[in-house]
Amino acid sequence: MTLTLFKNGNLAAAGYPGYDAVLAEDGFIRAVGKGSELSLQLSGRQAAVIDWDGGHVLPGLVDAHVHLGMHGMKLDMLDFTGMTSKEEMLRAIKERAAVTPPGEWILGLNWNENEFSPAAAPHISELDAVTREHPVFLTRTCFHAFLGNSEAFRRAGVTASTPDCASGAYGRDSGGELNGWIYEDAVQPFNEVQPAPDYAALKQAVRRGITDALSLGLTAVHTEDLRFLGSVETMLRIHRELREEGLLFRTHQLLYYAYLQEVEQLGLAAGSGDEWLRLGAVKLFADGAIGGRTALLEQPYSDAPETSGIAIHTQEALNDIVSSARRLGYPVAVHAIGDAAARMTLAAMRHVPLQRDAALPDRFIHAQVLSSSLVSQMRGMRLIADIQPRFVASDFPWVLDRVGPARTGYLYAWKKLLEAGIPCAGGSDAPIEPLSPFLGMHAAVTRCRPGEHHEGYLPEEKLNPQEALRLFTEGSAAAAGEALERGRIAPGYRADFTVADRDILTDAEELLEAKVRMTVINGAVAYSAG
């Protein structure tokens, strides 16, 4: 039996002004109160004492949408986050090429040409001018569009005469020649020729991702890593070994639909697992992303009327995947950004409805372009809106040009979703966005980028600080079927705490400066800044 007294904390943000202590037993909260009073309740029993040293105590923060392994791998790749020109990108690639043996791949991610002046990504000829000795493959910030140099295209076996696939395309100039762009599923030939990391590299990537998450105050993440790790058994083995090695962290695992056969062969049920790893919904994609104009819209893009985006599956195929998941007792988690993809997603979920006694809800991921009729449909279904507030900081103002003024009424409409009674869980979509939950909360409250000071992009959709906090606490718990177990500081709940160095609920700008002092999971200190 493990008994721990956490004391000298500020619990006002958790709903306990004037209280400073929590008594935990075997990973559960037994009492919340004043340290002097809780000490008396121990009645002579021996307890470990953890001093919060005046830190501001929050319910354990949980990111509901992460790709943990890829986030860890990102730390070893070229990261173009924050770059403001293609010239800056090209310089970074040149520097990496200078220290990379000829023939080895140069990989990078998180470039966003919308942040450049002028708004243009490198052309294939510009990548070739940097290096022809290395295949160069770069992933856009949305992870739905890519760039490659000629050597990468050569190794992938893709030429100007290669036809586009049904759910992807290759960028071409006016003369029909390749310009270096790769969209959606057209990326497969490039993935197939890149060297696959071995087991040790995969495990190290997950370890790095977890270590970073803990330092940012996250007690858990909901993650989809199967496309990166390659099998369900590998995923389970890596997390089991990391726990055995003493790394304390919780994951809620979404299962990419292509691995359903392995899930069935292993006899794994939705919601199964333990307090450290549980299996969640079956993940699939309905469309792409707005940045690369692959999100599927009902009407053409306002700034590119020749396209309405890309459907990853037909309606029939989407229905079939959902049916396969339902047959195994699983909810689904569908990536749907555009309003046409949202319509298809809701139709597929209704095609074979989720059973009323299902342990977990369906998840509607991103939900960035909606309408009043779509929100009305969502209200009548058992689903969670899996939203990423930080997208507001990354996508505005250029997204307004993509969709035009007629579609802004339900654009990144987090407030309307909550007011409609639709539960929302908050995530980052790291490595696409920074993993820090404080940055996500800042975007939800201000609808601004860090450093900007204005009324916010579509300010009617701002959340108040408590609503923003609940996205990463109660909302994430509800999405994982843990609403009665996690997400709050209260007796009977798991002893999960994030301890910050300041009050994050009074002034939104404090979210940009906040540091994590301690991360506690199941009553054990998993990270301490000291």
C-alpha positions as CSV (number, residue, x, y, z in Angstrom):
1,M,0.0,0.0,0.0
2,T,1.4,3.4,-1.1
3,L,0.4,6.5,0.8
4,T,1.6,9.9,-0.3
5,L,0.8,13.4,1.0
6,F,1.3,16.1,-1.5
7,K,1.4,19.5,0.2
8,N,2.2,23.2,-0.2
9,G,0.4,23.5,-3.5
10,N,-2.1,26.1,-4.8
11,L,-5.3,24.3,-5.8
12,A,-7.4,27.2,-6.8
13,A,-7.3,26.4,-10.5
14,A,-8.5,22.9,-9.7
15,G,-11.5,24.3,-7.9
16,Y,-10.2,24.3,-4.3
17,P,-9.3,27.9,-3.3
18,G,-7.6,27.9,0.1
19,Y,-6.6,24.2,-0.1
20,D,-3.0,23.2,-0.5
21,A,-2.8,19.4,-0.2
22,V,-3.9,16.1,-1.5
23,L,-3.7,12.7,0.1
24,A,-3.2,9.8,-2.4
25,E,-3.3,6.1,-1.7
26,D,-2.3,3.4,-4.3
27,G,-2.6,5.9,-7.1
28,F,-6.0,7.3,-6.2
29,I,-7.0,10.5,-4.5
30,R,-8.4,9.9,-1.0
31,A,-8.8,13.5,0.3
32,V,-8.3,17.1,-0.8
33,G,-7.8,19.8,1.9
34,K,-5.3,21.7,4.0
35,G,-2.0,20.0,4.6
36,S,-2.2,20.4,8.4
37,E,-5.6,18.6,8.5
38,L,-4.7,15.8,6.1
39,S,-1.6,15.1,8.1
40,L,-3.9,14.5,11.1
41,Q,-5.9,12.0,9.1
42,L,-2.8,9.8,8.6
43,S,-3.2,8.7,12.3
44,G,0.3,7.6,12.6
45,R,0.5,5.8,9.3
46,Q,3.7,6.2,7.4
47,A,3.3,8.3,4.2
48,A,5.7,9.7,1.7
49,V,5.6,13.5,1.5
50,I,5.9,15.4,-1.7
51,D,6.3,19.2,-1.5
52,W,4.8,21.2,-4.3
53,D,6.6,24.3,-3.1
54,G,3.8,26.7,-3.9
55,G,3.2,25.4,-7.4
56,H,-0.1,25.8,-9.1
57,V,-1.7,22.4,-9.2
58,L,-3.9,21.3,-12.2
59,P,-5.7,18.0,-13.0
60,G,-3.2,16.0,-15.0
61,L,-3.1,17.4,-18.5
62,V,-3.7,15.0,-21.4
63,D,-3.2,15.6,-25.1
64,A,-6.0,13.9,-26.9
65,H,-4.3,13.9,-30.3
66,V,-0.6,13.1,-30.8
67,H,1.7,10.9,-32.9
68,L,4.1,10.1,-30.1
69,G,6.7,8.1,-32.0
70,M,6.9,10.7,-34.9
71,H,7.2,13.5,-32.3
72,G,10.2,11.7,-30.9
73,M,11.6,11.1,-34.3
74,K,11.2,14.7,-35.2
75,L,13.8,15.6,-32.6
76,D,16.4,14.1,-34.9
77,M,15.1,15.5,-38.2
78,L,15.4,18.9,-39.8
79,D,12.7,21.0,-38.3
80,F,11.6,24.0,-40.3
81,T,9.2,25.3,-37.6
82,G,9.3,29.1,-37.5
83,M,11.2,29.6,-40.7
84,T,10.0,32.5,-42.8
85,S,11.4,31.9,-46.3
86,K,12.3,29.2,-48.7
87,E,15.8,30.5,-48.7
88,E,16.0,29.7,-44.9
89,M,14.8,26.2,-45.7
90,L,17.4,25.7,-48.4
91,R,20.2,26.9,-46.2
92,A,19.2,24.4,-43.5
93,I,19.1,21.6,-46.1
94,K,22.5,22.7,-47.4
95,E,24.0,22.6,-43.9
96,R,22.6,19.1,-43.3
97,A,23.9,17.9,-46.6
98,A,27.4,19.0,-45.7
99,V,27.5,16.6,-42.8
100,T,25.4,13.7,-44.3
101,P,27.2,11.0,-46.2
102,P,26.4,11.0,-49.9
103,G,23.4,8.7,-50.8
104,E,21.8,9.0,-47.4
105,W,18.3,10.6,-47.1
106,I,17.8,14.1,-45.8
107,L,14.5,14.3,-44.0
108,G,12.8,17.4,-42.7
109,L,9.3,18.5,-41.6
110,N,7.1,21.3,-40.5
111,W,7.6,23.8,-43.4
112,N,4.7,26.1,-44.1
113,E,4.9,28.2,-47.3
114,N,2.0,30.3,-46.0
115,E,4.4,31.8,-43.5
116,F,6.9,32.8,-46.2
117,S,7.3,36.1,-48.0
118,P,6.6,35.5,-50.8
119,A,4.4,32.5,-50.1
120,A,6.3,29.9,-52.1
121,A,7.9,26.6,-51.2
122,P,11.2,25.5,-52.9
123,H,10.8,24.2,-56.4
124,I,12.4,20.8,-57.3
125,S,15.1,22.6,-59.2
126,E,16.0,24.6,-56.1
127,L,16.3,21.5,-54.0
128,D,18.4,19.9,-56.8
129,A,20.7,22.9,-56.7
130,V,21.4,22.3,-53.0
131,T,22.2,18.6,-53.5
132,R,21.8,15.9,-56.1
133,E,23.9,13.4,-54.0
134,H,21.2,13.0,-51.4
135,P,17.5,12.2,-51.7
136,V,15.7,15.0,-50.0
137,F,12.2,14.4,-48.7
138,L,10.4,17.1,-46.7
139,T,7.0,16.9,-44.9
140,R,4.7,19.9,-44.8
141,T,3.4,21.1,-41.4
142,C,0.0,19.4,-42.2
143,F,1.6,16.0,-43.0
144,H,-0.6,15.8,-46.1
145,A,1.8,17.3,-48.6
146,F,5.4,16.8,-49.2
147,L,8.4,18.0,-51.3
148,G,11.2,15.9,-52.9
149,N,14.2,16.6,-55.0
150,S,14.9,14.7,-58.3
151,E,17.0,12.0,-56.5
152,A,14.0,11.2,-54.2
153,F,11.7,11.0,-57.2
154,R,14.2,8.8,-59.0
155,R,14.4,6.4,-56.1
156,A,10.6,6.3,-55.7
157,G,10.3,5.5,-59.4
158,V,8.1,8.5,-60.1
159,T,8.5,10.4,-63.3
160,A,6.5,13.1,-65.1
161,S,4.5,10.4,-66.9
162,T,3.5,8.6,-63.6
163,P,-0.2,8.9,-63.2
164,D,-1.8,10.3,-60.1
165,C,-3.5,7.8,-57.8
166,A,-7.2,8.1,-56.8
167,S,-6.4,9.6,-53.4
168,G,-3.2,11.6,-54.2
169,A,-1.4,13.6,-56.8
170,Y,2.0,14.8,-57.9
171,G,2.5,18.6,-58.4
172,R,3.3,19.6,-62.0
173,D,4.1,22.9,-63.7
174,S,2.2,24.3,-66.7
175,G,4.4,22.2,-69.0
176,G,3.5,19.0,-67.2
177,E,6.9,18.6,-65.5
178,L,7.2,17.6,-61.8
179,N,7.6,20.6,-59.5
180,G,8.5,18.6,-56.4
181,W,5.2,18.5,-54.7
182,I,3.6,15.3,-53.5
183,Y,0.0,15.1,-52.1
184,E,-1.7,12.6,-49.8
185,D,-1.4,8.9,-50.8
186,A,0.8,9.6,-53.7
187,V,3.6,9.6,-51.1
188,Q,3.6,5.8,-50.8
189,P,6.4,5.1,-53.3
190,F,8.6,7.5,-51.3
191,N,7.8,5.9,-48.0
192,E,8.6,2.5,-49.5
193,V,12.1,3.4,-50.6
194,Q,13.2,5.2,-47.4
195,P,15.2,3.0,-45.0
196,A,12.9,1.8,-42.2
197,P,14.2,2.4,-38.6
198,D,15.0,-0.7,-36.7
199,Y,13.3,-1.7,-33.4
200,A,15.9,0.1,-31.3
201,A,15.4,3.3,-33.2
202,L,11.6,3.0,-33.0
203,K,11.8,2.4,-29.2
204,Q,14.2,5.3,-28.8
205,A,11.8,7.6,-30.7
206,V,8.9,6.7,-28.4
207,R,11.1,7.2,-25.4
208,R,12.1,10.7,-26.5
209,G,8.5,11.5,-27.2
210,I,7.4,10.4,-23.7
211,T,10.3,12.3,-22.0
212,D,9.4,15.5,-23.8
213,A,5.7,15.1,-23.0
214,L,6.4,14.6,-19.3
215,S,8.5,17.7,-19.2
216,L,5.6,19.7,-20.7
217,G,3.2,18.5,-17.9
218,L,1.4,15.8,-19.9
219,T,0.4,12.8,-17.8
220,A,-0.9,11.0,-20.9
221,V,-1.5,11.2,-24.6
222,H,-3.9,9.7,-27.0
223,T,-1.7,8.6,-29.9
224,E,-1.8,6.8,-33.2
225,D,1.6,5.3,-33.9
226,L,0.9,2.2,-35.9
227,R,1.8,3.7,-39.3
228,F,5.1,4.6,-37.7
229,L,5.8,1.5,-35.6
230,G,4.5,-1.1,-38.2
231,S,2.6,-3.5,-36.0
232,V,0.4,-3.8,-33.0
233,E,2.7,-6.3,-31.4
234,T,5.7,-3.9,-31.8
235,M,3.6,-1.0,-30.2
236,L,2.6,-3.2,-27.2
237,R,6.2,-4.5,-26.7
238,I,7.8,-1.0,-26.8
239,H,5.4,0.4,-24.2
240,R,5.7,-2.6,-22.0
241,E,9.5,-2.5,-22.0
242,L,9.5,1.2,-21.3
243,R,7.3,0.7,-18.3
244,E,9.5,-2.1,-17.1
245,E,12.5,0.2,-17.4
246,G,10.8,2.7,-15.1
247,L,9.4,5.3,-17.5
248,L,6.0,6.3,-16.1
249,F,3.5,7.5,-18.7
250,R,0.0,6.7,-19.9
251,T,-1.1,6.2,-23.5
252,H,-4.5,5.7,-25.1
253,Q,-3.8,4.0,-28.4
254,L,-5.8,4.7,-31.5
255,L,-5.5,1.8,-34.0
256,Y,-5.0,2.6,-37.7
257,Y,-7.6,0.8,-39.7
258,A,-5.1,-1.1,-41.9
259,Y,-4.1,-3.1,-38.7
260,L,-7.6,-4.3,-37.9
261,Q,-6.7,-7.9,-39.0
262,E,-3.8,-8.0,-36.6
263,V,-6.1,-6.6,-33.9
264,E,-8.6,-9.4,-34.5
265,Q,-5.9,-12.1,-34.6
266,L,-4.6,-10.9,-31.2
267,G,-8.1,-10.8,-29.8
268,L,-7.8,-7.3,-28.5
269,A,-11.0,-5.5,-27.4
270,A,-11.7,-1.8,-27.4
271,G,-10.9,-0.3,-24.1
272,S,-8.7,-3.2,-23.0
273,G,-5.4,-2.7,-21.3
274,D,-4.3,-1.4,-17.9
275,E,-3.7,1.9,-16.2
276,W,-0.7,2.6,-18.4
277,L,-1.9,1.6,-21.9
278,R,-5.4,1.2,-23.2
279,L,-6.7,0.6,-26.7
280,G,-9.0,3.1,-28.2
281,A,-10.8,3.8,-31.5
282,V,-10.0,2.7,-35.0
283,K,-8.4,5.6,-36.9
284,L,-9.0,6.5,-40.5
285,F,-8.9,9.5,-42.8
286,A,-11.7,11.0,-44.8
287,D,-9.7,13.8,-46.4
288,G,-6.5,15.8,-46.2
289,A,-5.6,19.3,-44.9
290,I,-6.6,22.9,-45.8
291,G,-3.0,24.1,-46.2
292,G,-2.3,21.8,-49.2
293,R,-5.9,22.2,-50.4
294,T,-6.5,18.5,-49.9
295,A,-9.3,18.9,-47.2
296,L,-12.5,17.9,-49.0
297,L,-15.0,20.9,-49.3
298,E,-18.5,20.9,-50.5
299,Q,-17.7,23.9,-52.7
300,P,-14.3,24.7,-54.4
301,Y,-11.5,26.5,-52.6
302,S,-12.0,30.3,-52.8
303,D,-8.4,30.8,-53.8
304,A,-8.2,27.8,-56.1
305,P,-11.6,27.2,-57.8
306,E,-10.3,24.3,-59.8
307,T,-10.2,22.0,-56.8
308,S,-12.5,21.0,-53.9
309,G,-9.8,18.8,-52.2
310,I,-9.3,15.0,-52.1
311,A,-11.5,12.3,-50.7
312,I,-9.3,9.6,-49.2
313,H,-12.1,7.0,-49.6
314,T,-15.4,6.8,-51.4
315,Q,-18.5,6.8,-49.2
316,E,-18.9,3.1,-49.8
317,A,-15.3,2.4,-48.8
318,L,-15.7,4.6,-45.7
319,N,-18.8,2.7,-44.7
320,D,-17.0,-0.6,-45.1
321,I,-14.2,0.4,-42.8
322,V,-16.5,1.6,-40.2
323,S,-18.5,-1.6,-40.5
324,S,-15.3,-3.7,-40.0
325,A,-14.5,-1.7,-36.9
326,R,-18.0,-2.1,-35.5
327,R,-17.9,-5.9,-36.1
328,L,-15.0,-6.0,-33.7
329,G,-16.7,-3.8,-31.2
330,Y,-14.6,-0.7,-31.9
331,P,-15.6,3.0,-32.2
332,V,-14.0,4.9,-35.0
333,A,-11.9,8.1,-35.0
334,V,-12.2,9.8,-38.3
335,H,-9.9,12.6,-39.6
336,A,-12.4,15.0,-41.3
337,I,-11.4,18.6,-41.9
338,G,-13.6,19.8,-44.8
339,D,-17.3,20.0,-44.7
340,A,-17.8,17.5,-47.4
341,A,-15.5,15.1,-45.5
342,A,-17.6,15.8,-42.4
343,R,-20.8,14.9,-44.2
344,M,-19.2,11.6,-45.4
345,T,-17.9,10.9,-41.9
346,L,-21.2,11.3,-40.1
347,A,-23.0,9.2,-42.8
348,A,-20.4,6.4,-42.3
349,M,-20.9,6.6,-38.5
350,R,-24.7,6.3,-38.9
351,H,-24.4,3.5,-41.4
352,V,-23.6,1.1,-38.6
353,P,-24.4,3.1,-35.4
354,L,-22.2,2.7,-32.3
355,Q,-23.8,0.4,-29.8
356,R,-25.4,2.2,-26.8
357,D,-23.3,0.2,-24.3
358,A,-20.0,0.8,-26.1
359,A,-17.2,1.6,-23.7
360,L,-15.8,4.4,-25.9
361,P,-17.4,7.1,-28.1
362,D,-16.7,7.8,-31.7
363,R,-14.2,10.6,-32.4
364,F,-14.7,13.3,-35.0
365,I,-11.1,14.5,-35.5
366,H,-10.3,18.2,-36.4
367,A,-13.8,19.3,-37.5
368,Q,-12.4,22.6,-38.9
369,V,-15.0,23.4,-41.6
370,L,-18.5,22.8,-40.5
371,S,-22.0,24.1,-40.9
372,S,-25.1,24.5,-38.8
373,S,-26.7,21.3,-40.3
374,L,-23.5,19.3,-39.6
375,V,-23.4,20.4,-36.0
376,S,-27.1,19.5,-35.6
377,Q,-26.3,16.0,-36.8
378,M,-23.4,15.7,-34.4
379,R,-25.6,16.6,-31.4
380,G,-27.7,13.5,-31.9
381,M,-24.7,11.1,-32.0
382,R,-22.4,9.7,-29.3
383,L,-19.2,11.3,-30.4
384,I,-16.4,13.5,-29.1
385,A,-15.0,16.4,-31.2
386,D,-11.3,15.8,-31.2
387,I,-10.1,19.4,-31.7
388,Q,-6.7,21.1,-32.0
389,P,-6.9,24.7,-30.8
390,R,-3.3,25.5,-31.8
391,F,-4.4,25.2,-35.5
392,V,-5.9,28.7,-35.0
393,A,-2.4,30.1,-34.4
394,S,-0.9,28.3,-37.3
395,D,-3.6,28.6,-40.0
396,F,-4.9,32.2,-39.6
397,P,-5.1,34.5,-41.4
398,W,-4.3,32.6,-44.6
399,V,-7.0,30.0,-44.1
400,L,-9.6,32.8,-44.7
401,D,-8.4,33.1,-48.3
402,R,-8.7,29.3,-48.7
403,V,-12.4,29.1,-47.6
404,G,-13.7,32.6,-48.4
405,P,-16.1,34.7,-46.4
406,A,-19.1,32.5,-46.9
407,R,-17.7,29.6,-44.8
408,T,-16.4,31.5,-41.7
409,G,-19.5,31.0,-39.6
410,Y,-18.4,27.5,-38.6
411,L,-14.7,27.7,-39.1
412,Y,-12.7,26.3,-36.2
413,A,-15.9,26.8,-34.3
414,W,-14.9,25.4,-30.9
415,K,-17.3,27.6,-29.0
416,K,-20.3,26.7,-31.1
417,L,-19.5,23.0,-30.6
418,L,-19.4,23.4,-26.8
419,E,-22.6,25.5,-26.8
420,A,-24.3,22.8,-28.8
421,G,-23.5,20.3,-26.0
422,I,-20.9,18.4,-28.1
423,P,-18.0,17.2,-25.8
424,C,-14.6,18.4,-27.0
425,A,-11.2,17.0,-26.3
426,G,-8.1,19.1,-26.8
427,G,-4.9,17.9,-28.6
428,S,-1.9,19.3,-30.4
429,D,-1.5,16.9,-33.3
430,A,2.3,16.9,-32.5
431,P,4.6,16.8,-34.4
432,I,2.5,18.9,-36.7
433,E,2.1,21.5,-33.9
434,P,4.1,22.1,-30.7
435,L,3.3,19.5,-28.0
436,S,2.9,22.0,-25.1
437,P,-0.7,22.0,-23.9
438,F,-0.2,25.6,-22.6
439,L,0.2,26.8,-26.2
440,G,-3.0,25.0,-27.1
441,M,-4.9,26.7,-24.3
442,H,-3.5,30.1,-25.3
443,A,-4.8,29.7,-28.8
444,A,-8.2,28.6,-27.5
445,V,-8.5,31.6,-25.2
446,T,-7.0,34.3,-27.4
447,R,-7.6,33.1,-31.0
448,C,-4.2,34.8,-31.6
449,R,-0.7,33.8,-32.4
450,P,1.9,34.3,-29.6
451,G,3.0,37.9,-29.8
452,E,-0.1,39.1,-31.5
453,H,-2.4,41.5,-29.6
454,H,-5.9,41.9,-31.2
455,E,-9.4,40.7,-30.6
456,G,-8.6,37.3,-32.2
457,Y,-9.4,35.5,-35.4
458,L,-13.2,34.9,-35.4
459,P,-13.3,36.2,-31.8
460,E,-16.8,34.9,-31.1
461,E,-15.2,31.4,-30.9
462,K,-12.9,32.2,-28.0
463,L,-13.1,29.9,-25.0
464,N,-12.8,31.1,-21.5
465,P,-9.8,29.8,-19.5
466,Q,-11.7,27.1,-17.7
467,E,-13.2,25.8,-20.9
468,A,-9.7,25.7,-22.4
469,L,-8.3,23.8,-19.4
470,R,-11.2,21.3,-19.6
471,L,-10.3,20.4,-23.2
472,F,-7.1,18.9,-21.8
473,T,-8.6,17.4,-18.7
474,E,-12.2,16.4,-18.6
475,G,-12.5,16.4,-22.4
476,S,-9.6,14.1,-22.9
477,A,-10.9,11.8,-20.1
478,A,-14.3,11.6,-21.7
479,A,-12.8,10.7,-25.1
480,A,-10.9,7.8,-23.5
481,G,-13.9,6.5,-21.5
482,E,-12.3,7.7,-18.3
483,A,-14.7,10.5,-17.2
484,L,-15.2,8.9,-13.8
485,E,-11.6,8.1,-13.3
486,R,-9.5,11.0,-14.6
487,G,-9.7,14.7,-15.6
488,R,-10.5,16.1,-12.1
489,I,-8.9,16.5,-8.7
490,A,-11.5,14.8,-6.5
491,P,-11.6,11.8,-4.1
492,G,-11.9,8.5,-6.0
493,Y,-10.1,9.9,-9.1
494,R,-6.6,8.9,-10.1
495,A,-3.9,11.0,-8.6
496,D,-2.7,12.7,-11.8
497,F,-1.4,16.3,-11.4
498,T,0.4,18.9,-13.5
499,V,2.1,21.5,-11.4
500,A,2.9,24.8,-13.0
501,D,5.0,27.7,-11.8
502,R,2.3,30.3,-12.1
503,D,-1.5,30.9,-12.4
504,I,-2.5,30.2,-16.0
505,L,-6.2,31.0,-15.7
506,T,-6.1,34.7,-14.8
507,D,-4.0,36.1,-17.7
508,A,-3.7,34.2,-21.0
509,E,-0.3,35.6,-21.6
510,E,1.0,33.7,-18.6
511,L,0.4,30.5,-20.7
512,L,3.3,31.5,-22.9
513,E,5.7,31.8,-20.0
514,A,4.5,29.0,-17.8
515,K,6.9,26.2,-16.9
516,V,6.2,22.8,-15.5
517,R,7.6,22.0,-12.0
518,M,6.2,18.5,-11.6
519,T,4.2,15.8,-13.4
520,V,2.5,13.2,-11.2
521,I,0.9,10.1,-12.6
522,N,-1.0,7.6,-10.5
523,G,0.4,9.2,-7.4
524,A,4.1,8.8,-8.5
525,V,6.3,11.7,-9.6
526,A,7.1,11.0,-13.3
527,Y,8.9,14.3,-13.9
528,S,10.4,17.0,-11.7
529,A,12.1,20.1,-12.9
530,G,14.3,20.0,-9.9
